Structures are given as C-alpha cells and as structure tokens.
C-alpha cells in the first residue's frame, strides 16, 4: 500500500472523487432525528428468462449479480448520479466488478470531507433471481443511502439507488421498497450482455436503459412492444428497533457468495417476437425446356419467439421462373 505507484493511483482517485463531490447535489437533508437508526437492506434479483427472454445469459457466465456495495452519507457525497459522469472507481466496478478503487473513494470521502458515515456490502448472487441482505446505520447528518450492484455479464450495466433519504423531518422512515431498473455507466459501448470490451470515447454520462433506448434491435433490453421494462430487481429497507447492544457495522465481504433465496412471486412474461434474417439470394431456376421452372430462397431464425411473442414466418419461398439450363 506504500508503493509510489499505489500512492499515485490513490491521488488520482482522490482527485476524481473531489470532482464528483463538488457537483451540485441539491438541498441538504433536513433530518433532525436525535438518534441514529439501524436498517436491514434486502436486495432481490428479478432477472429471469421469462421477464427478460432476449439474449438471456445461460452460461459463461450465466445471469447473476455482483456483490452489493453501498454507503450512508450526506449530500456532500455522490456515489453515482443519472446524467452525470461516474468516477474511476465506479467505472471499475461497473465494468469488471472490482470494488477496491470504489471503496477507496468512499473511504477518502469519509476522511477528507466527513461526508460518508459508513460502508456496507452484501454477498453476490450466483443466479438472476435470489436475495442478499445486510445491515447499515444512518445518522441525522448522514441520512442518505446509495449503492450499486453490477449486472453480470454486461459491458458496464448496473442497478442501484442514488441518495435515498431514510429520514423525513425528525423521523426515520420505517419501511422503503423500490423497484430497480438497469443503468448504463457510460464507459463501454457494448450492446449485449456478452459484448467484448469497447470503451466509450469520450466517456458518456450515466443513462437509464429502457425498452426502447438504446434504440437498436441488437440491444439486449430492446423490447419495442413494451412501454417500459419490468423491474430487474427490488430493494427493501426495514428499520430495526433499538437494542441495548452497540451497532457493529458489517464487514464488507465482496468475494463471498450466498443468500440465494428464490423469489416466490411469479415473474412477468415479457413477449419476445421472432426475428429472422434477410432472404438469401434466389437459387438457380430449374425445370424442363419450354415450361416454367421454380427457384427457391431461404432465411433463418435469429431469435426464437417466447411468451406468446409473434411467431416466425415461413423460412422458405418458391417462385416461378424461366429455366436457365433446361433439360
């Protein structure tokens, strides 16, 4: 940790953090609660093949979620924000699931400008549907919660929450549940879950991925028949009542796997229409001399229909023609 190279890296990360923390973040939290509050936070993955049938990852690797990494903080800190640029640490996390740089950014923000109260994490989920959970503590000056979970596999896609306020006036909220939808970190231009690395130059801002944006048929979330995507995940925070024991922040465990509790609620069935290729060129016209012959062309299925989507059309077509080399 004391090597010149690592020290230089940390200096760069601190500069990146300062540029993020200095952005206008709106009004400060008006929380005036007298005591800290403890919460359990449960992340539920809803990424099923039924809800997201297009290009659903089945192997190498199958659909899954990274570890959850988050912080309780004041409005002086921003982990990520829609329509703004991500830090280097969040870029590393969104693209490769590497949390070290992001954790260093959070730690630096807490030490330098006292904007972060605590860091929390929850284990990864090895399937698209499942649950993971942990606990966190918030204070009146640090009543905001932000976290990210990487979509695996993906170019730089994630779900998360930005600056959710757990406090309303002088009272801590008892229960909060939020549906989560995919975001693009703006650092990789891949269209599909398994796209190879293709850096976005210049870097773009964080954007929400919808059923029609990016508007490209190759995109893994492109469902033109839908007005909006179904939720990919859901997060629930429940306030824990005071206990005589002191709160011990959970130790980040970013490499562990577990807590894979299947969601018992039925997944929405997203219709996926059949997609076929363009027609091939016409084949040679065959037949007897003096009579009309036939020629054929074909096409193939690019995407099989699912969940009552539009069925595939005919894949072979014949037409009359005058024989080229009659017999």
C-alpha positions in Angstrom: 0.0 0.0 0.0 3.0 2.3 0.5 4.5 1.9 -3.0 4.8 5.1 -5.1 2.6 3.6 -7.9 -0.2 2.9 -5.5 0.2 6.3 -3.8 -0.1 7.9 -7.3 -3.2 5.9 -8.0 -4.8 7.0 -4.8 -4.0 10.6 -5.6 -5.8 10.2 -9.0 -8.8 8.6 -7.3 -9.0 11.4 -4.7 -9.0 14.0 -7.5 -11.8 12.1 -9.2 -13.7 11.9 -6.0 -13.3 15.6 -5.3 -14.7 16.4 -8.8 -17.7 14.3 -8.1 -18.3 15.5 -4.6 -18.1 19.1 -5.8 -21.0 18.8 -8.1 -24.3 20.5 -7.1 -26.4 17.8 -5.3 -29.5 19.8 -4.4 -30.8 20.7 -1.0 -29.1 19.2 2.1 -31.1 16.6 4.1 -33.2 18.4 6.7 -33.2 15.4 9.0 -33.1 16.3 12.7 -33.6 12.9 14.2 -32.0 12.7 17.7 -30.7 9.2 17.5 -29.0 7.0 14.8 -31.1 4.4 13.0 -30.3 0.8 12.0 -31.8 -0.8 8.9 -31.8 -4.1 7.3 -31.4 -3.9 3.5 -32.5 -6.7 1.2 -31.7 -6.8 -2.5 -34.0 -9.2 -4.5 -32.9 -10.1 -8.1 -35.8 -10.4 -10.5 -33.7 -11.1 -13.6 -35.5 -14.2 -15.0 -35.6 -15.6 -18.5 -39.4 -15.2 -18.5 -39.2 -11.5 -17.8 -36.1 -10.8 -20.0 -36.0 -13.6 -22.6 -33.9 -11.7 -25.2 -30.3 -13.0 -25.1 -30.7 -14.2 -21.6 -27.3 -15.4 -20.4 -27.4 -19.1 -19.7 -23.6 -19.9 -19.5 -20.1 -18.5 -19.5 -21.2 -16.8 -17.2 -24.9 -17.3 -16.5 -27.1 -14.4 -15.4 -26.1 -13.3 -11.9 -25.4 -10.3 -9.6 -22.2 -8.9 -8.2 -21.8 -8.0 -4.5 -23.8 -5.0 -3.4 -21.6 -2.1 -2.3 -23.1 1.0 -0.7 -22.6 3.9 1.8 -24.6 6.1 4.2 -23.6 9.7 3.5 -24.6 13.3 3.4 -25.4 15.4 0.3 -21.7 16.3 0.0 -21.0 12.9 -1.5 -22.4 11.2 -4.6 -21.6 7.6 -5.5 -23.3 7.9 -8.9 -26.0 10.1 -10.5 -28.1 9.8 -13.6 -26.9 12.1 -16.4 -23.5 12.7 -14.7 -20.2 11.0 -15.2 -19.1 8.1 -13.0 -15.8 8.2 -11.1 -12.9 5.9 -11.9 -13.8 3.6 -9.0 -17.4 3.2 -10.2 -16.2 2.6 -13.7 -14.0 -0.3 -12.5 -17.0 -1.7 -10.5 -19.5 -1.4 -13.4 -17.2 -2.9 -16.0 -15.3 -5.6 -14.1 -16.9 -5.9 -10.6 -13.6 -4.7 -9.0 -14.6 -2.9 -5.8 -11.2 -1.8 -4.4 -11.0 1.6 -6.1 -14.6 2.4 -5.3 -14.1 1.5 -1.6 -11.0 3.7 -1.5 -13.0 6.6 -3.0 -15.7 6.2 -0.3 -13.2 5.9 2.5 -11.4 9.0 1.2 -14.6 11.0 1.1 -15.3 10.0 4.7 -11.9 11.0 5.9 -11.5 14.2 3.9 -14.9 15.9 4.0 -16.7 13.8 6.6 -19.4 13.1 4.0 -19.6 9.3 4.5 -20.7 7.7 7.7 -20.4 4.0 6.9 -19.8 1.5 4.1 -21.9 -1.7 3.8 -21.9 -4.7 1.4 -23.9 -7.8 0.8 -22.7 -11.1 -0.9 -23.1 -11.7 -4.6 -26.0 -13.8 -6.0 -25.0 -16.5 -8.5 -28.3 -16.5 -10.3 -30.5 -13.9 -11.8 -33.2 -14.4 -9.2 -32.4 -14.5 -5.5 -31.8 -12.4 -2.4 -28.9 -11.0 -0.4 -29.0 -8.8 2.6 -27.0 -6.9 5.2 -27.5 -4.1 7.8 -26.5 -0.4 7.9 -26.6 2.5 10.2 -27.6 6.1 9.4 -27.3 9.3 11.3 -29.1 12.6 11.1 -26.2 14.3 9.2 -25.7 11.1 7.1 -29.3 10.0 6.3 -28.8 9.3 2.6 -28.2 5.8 1.2 -26.5 5.0 -2.1 -25.5 1.6 -3.5 -24.7 -0.3 -6.7 -24.9 -3.9 -7.9 -23.3 -4.9 -11.2 -25.3 -6.8 -13.8 -23.2 -9.9 -14.7 -22.5 -10.4 -17.5 -22.7 -6.9 -19.1 -20.5 -4.2 -20.6 -21.0 -1.6 -17.8 -24.6 -2.0 -16.7 -25.8 -1.9 -13.1 -28.7 -1.2 -10.8 -28.7 0.8 -7.7 -30.0 3.7 -5.6 -28.7 7.3 -5.6 -29.1 9.3 -2.4 -32.2 7.8 -0.9 -33.2 9.7 2.2 -34.1 7.5 5.1 -35.3 10.4 7.2 -38.4 12.6 6.9 -38.1 15.7 9.1 -37.4 14.4 12.6 -38.4 10.8 11.9 -36.8 7.8 10.4 -38.8 6.0 7.8 -39.9 2.5 8.9 -40.0 0.8 5.6 -39.0 1.6 2.0 -39.2 -0.6 -1.1 -38.1 0.5 -4.5 -38.1 -1.3 -7.9 -34.7 -1.1 -9.7 -34.1 -0.8 -13.4 -30.9 -1.0 -15.4 -28.4 1.8 -16.0 -25.5 2.2 -18.4 -22.4 3.7 -16.7 -21.4 5.4 -20.0 -17.9 3.9 -20.1 -18.4 0.9 -22.5 -20.3 0.9 -25.8 -21.4 -2.8 -25.8 -25.0 -3.5 -26.9 -25.4 -7.0 -25.5 -24.8 -8.9 -22.2 -21.8 -10.7 -23.7 -20.3 -7.8 -25.8 -16.5 -7.6 -25.8 -14.9 -4.6 -24.2 -15.4 -1.5 -26.4 -14.5 1.7 -24.5 -16.8 4.7 -24.9 -14.6 7.6 -26.1 -15.3 10.2 -24.9 -16.9 8.9 -21.8 -20.7 9.4 -21.6 -22.9 10.1 -18.6 -25.0 7.6 -16.7 -28.2 6.8 -18.6 -31.2 4.6 -17.8 -31.7 1.7 -20.2 -35.3 1.3 -21.3 -37.3 -0.9 -23.6 -36.6 1.5 -26.5 -33.3 3.1 -25.6 -30.7 2.5 -26.9 -33.0 2.2 -30.0 -31.1 -0.7 -31.6 -32.6 -4.2 -32.3 -29.3 -5.7 -31.2 -29.6 -4.3 -27.7 -30.3 -7.0 -25.0 -33.0 -4.8 -23.4 -34.7 -3.8 -26.7 -38.4 -4.7 -26.4 -40.3 -2.4 -28.8 -43.7 -3.8 -27.8 -43.2 -2.8 -24.1 -43.9 0.7 -22.8 -41.4 0.1 -20.0 -39.1 -2.7 -18.8 -40.3 -4.9 -15.9 -38.2 -4.3 -12.8 -34.8 -6.1 -12.8 -34.6 -6.1 -9.0 -36.1 -4.7 -5.9 -34.6 -3.3 -2.7 -36.3 -3.1 0.7 -35.1 -1.3 3.8 -36.7 -2.0 7.1 -35.9 0.0 10.2 -34.6 -2.2 13.1 -35.8 -1.1 16.6 -33.2 -0.1 19.2 -31.4 -2.8 21.1 -29.1 -2.5 24.1 -26.2 -3.8 22.0 -24.0 -1.3 20.2 -24.2 -1.3 16.4 -21.3 -3.1 14.7 -21.0 -2.2 11.0 -20.9 -5.4 8.9 -17.5 -6.2 7.5 -17.5 -5.9 3.7 -17.4 -9.3 2.0 -17.1 -8.7 -1.7 -16.0 -12.1 -2.8 -18.5 -14.3 -1.0 -21.5 -16.0 -2.4 -24.7 -16.8 -0.6 -28.2 -15.9 0.5 -29.7 -17.3 -2.7 -33.3 -17.3 -1.7 -35.6 -17.8 -4.7 -38.3 -15.1 -5.2 -41.7 -16.9 -4.9 -43.6 -14.2 -6.7 -44.3 -15.1 -10.4 -42.1 -13.3 -12.9 -43.8 -11.1 -15.6 -43.9 -12.8 -19.0 -42.3 -10.4 -21.5 -43.3 -11.3 -25.1 -40.4 -11.8 -27.4 -41.1 -11.7 -31.1 -39.4 -13.9 -33.6 -36.6 -12.3 -35.6 -35.5 -13.7 -38.9 -32.6 -12.9 -41.3 -32.9 -11.3 -44.6 -33.8 -13.5 -47.6 -30.9 -15.2 -49.3 -30.3 -14.8 -53.0 -32.6 -16.7 -55.3 -31.2 -20.1 -56.3 -30.9 -21.3 -59.9 -34.1 -21.8 -61.8 -34.6 -25.5 -62.5 -37.1 -27.2 -64.8 -37.8 -28.6 -68.3 -37.3 -26.7 -71.5 -40.4 -25.0 -72.7 -42.0 -25.0 -69.3 -41.9 -22.8 -66.3 -39.5 -23.8 -63.6 -39.1 -22.9 -59.9 -36.4 -21.2 -57.9 -36.0 -21.0 -54.1 -34.7 -18.7 -51.4 -34.4 -19.1 -47.7 -33.9 -17.2 -44.4 -33.1 -18.4 -40.9 -34.3 -17.6 -37.4 -32.2 -15.1 -35.4 -34.4 -15.1 -32.3 -36.9 -17.7 -31.3 -40.2 -16.3 -30.1 -41.1 -16.6 -26.4 -44.1 -15.8 -24.1 -46.7 -15.5 -26.8 -44.5 -13.3 -29.0 -45.1 -13.1 -32.7 -44.4 -16.5 -34.3 -41.8 -17.0 -37.0 -42.9 -16.5 -40.6 -42.1 -19.0 -43.4 -38.4 -19.6 -43.8 -38.5 -20.9 -47.5 -40.1 -19.3 -50.5 -40.6 -20.6 -54.1 -41.3 -18.6 -57.3 -41.9 -19.5 -60.9 -39.1 -18.7 -63.4 -37.8 -19.5 -66.8 -35.2 -22.2 -66.5 -31.6 -21.1 -67.0 -30.3 -24.5 -68.1 -33.3 -26.5 -69.2 -33.2 -30.3 -69.7 
